[in-house]
Amino acid sequence: MALQTSVEKYPALVLNADYRPLSYFPLSLWSWQDTLKSVFLERVDIVSEYDRVVRSPSFEMRLPSVISLKRYIKQSKQPAFTRFNVFLRDGFRCQYCGSLEELTFDHVLPRRLGGQTVWENITTACAPCNMRKGGRLPREVNMFPEIRPYIPTPQMLNKQGRAFPPNYLHESWRDYLYWDTELEE
């Protein structure tokens, strides 16, 4: 395995003031530059550090791997309505057949019949199912979404996001990513 030498490969996990990640998916990460700027502006506390050191002629510092905000940022009550968040809510699978391939979204009540592009009318569908359903009602083609579309809470999306961890998790992040997960008996 090649040693990571570039400072570009040292993002910091950003925790809210309550030591929970700002978001799980996408994982709240800041570049090393944004992290150092926030440290110098005293907006964050350093929780954990990498072994990697950055230097200037008059200064030396280990790069932070985990930081926490000094001021708590309140979560919004409703997440942004984005394609990604719809896919996350639906577990990145077609709600008609369960496929994980060629995902798109479908208007359950077709737009031609007055269906709107809102949380409660959009579901994840694979391209073949979307084509098969077309602009028809679910009952006309006997195709019903496994889960009726709904507005998720940020907490629901964070819980869903934990099932899809990023490709890279630094060991210093693990304690903060799953500390509020229920323990098994």
N, C-alpha and C positions, 0 to 999 in steps of 0.2 A: 504494500500500500504506500503510495506516495505521500510524503510529508506535506502538509498544507503550509506554504510559506508566505503566500500573498495575504495581506491584511484584508483583502476583499472577501475572504472566506471566513470572516469572523463576525457574523451578525450577533446582535444582542437580543435575547428574549425580553420583551417589555411587559412588565406586570403593572397592574393598577395598584393604587395605594393599599388595597386589601390583599395584595400578593397573589391575585388571580390574573392570568393572562388577559390582555385587553380583548383578544379574540383567539379562538382555537383554530378556526379555518376561514380564511387563511390565518396562519399562526402570526401573532403580533411580533414581528421582528424589525429591528432598525439596523441600518448600516453602521459600521464602526464610526464613520464620520458624524452621523447624526447623534450617535450615542455619546461620543466624546464632547460634542457641542453641548448636549444637555447636561452632562456631568459638570462642565466648566460653568454653565449658567445656573448650576445648583437646582435644577428642576427634577433630578432623579437621584436615587441612592444606588450605589453599586452593591449588588447582592452576592455576585459570584464573578470570578475572573478567569480568563484563559491564561495559559502559560505564555502566550505571545506578548511581547513587549514592544511598544512604540517609543521612539526617541526623537528628541529635537536637541539642538546644542545645549539647552539649559533645562531639559525636562525629560523624565522617563516615567512610563506608566504601563501597567499590564492592561490589556484590552478587556473591558467588561463583557461577560457572557450573559449575565442576567442583571437587569436593572428594574427598579420599581419607581413609579411616579411618586412624587411627594404629595401631589394633590390628587384626590380621587376623581375619576371621570365617570360620571353617571352614564349607564348604558341607556340607549334609546329604547323606548317601549316597543317599537316596531322596526324590524330590520329592513334594510333597503330591498326594494323589489327588483332583483336582478336575475338574469338567467342562471348565474352561478348559485345564488341562494335558493332558487326553485329546485335546481338539481340536488343541492345539499339537503333540502327539506325532504326530497323524495328518495334519498339514498343513492343517487347517481344510477338509477335504474328505471327502465320503462315501467310505467304504472299499469300498462295493459298486458304485457307479456313477460316482464322481468328482465329483459335483455339489458346488458351493460354497454352495448355497442351503438354507434351512430345516434347518440342522444340529441333530441331537439325538444321543443315543447309543443303542446297541443292546447287549443281552446276547447274545453269540454262542451260548452255551449258555443257553437261556431259563431265567428264574427258576422257572417251573413245573416244570422238570426238574432243579432243584437248582443252577442257575447263580447264582453270587455276583456282587455288584457290587464287582469287584476289577480292577486293571489288566489282568490276563491274560484277562479275560472281557468287557471293554467295548471297543467300537469306535465310531468316529464314523460316523453314518448320517444320510442326509437323511430327512425325514419320509416321503416316498413309499416309499423302500426299507424303512424301518422298519415301515411299515404292511404292505407286501407280504410281508416276512419274518414279521412277527407273532411268535407264541410258538413258532415251529417251528425245527428244527435247520437249519443251512445246507444240508446234503445233501438235505433234504426239499424245498427250494425252489430248489436249485441256485444259491445265493447265498453266495459265500465272500468274506470281507474280503480286499482286496488285500494288506494287511500283517497278519499274525497279531498280535493284541494282546500287548503285552509291557510290562514295567516299564522306563521310560526312566531314564537317569541325569540328574542336573541338567545335566551338560555336553551331553547330547543335546538337551535342551529349550532350552538357551541357543543351541546351533547352529541349531536349528529357528527360534528366535525372531529370529535375524538376518535370516531371509528375510521377516519381517513387520515392517519398521521402523515406529516410530510416525509419526504425521502431522507432528510437529514435531521437528526435530533441530537444535539450535544448532550453529553451525560449530565452536565450541570443544569440542564433544563428540566429533566424528568421529574424531579421532586415538585416542581411548580405546575406542571401540566396536568397531573392526576391527583393532586392532594385533596381535592374535594369530591373524588369519586367514592361512592359507597363501598364499604368493605364487605367482603363475603363472610358469612358465619362459619 
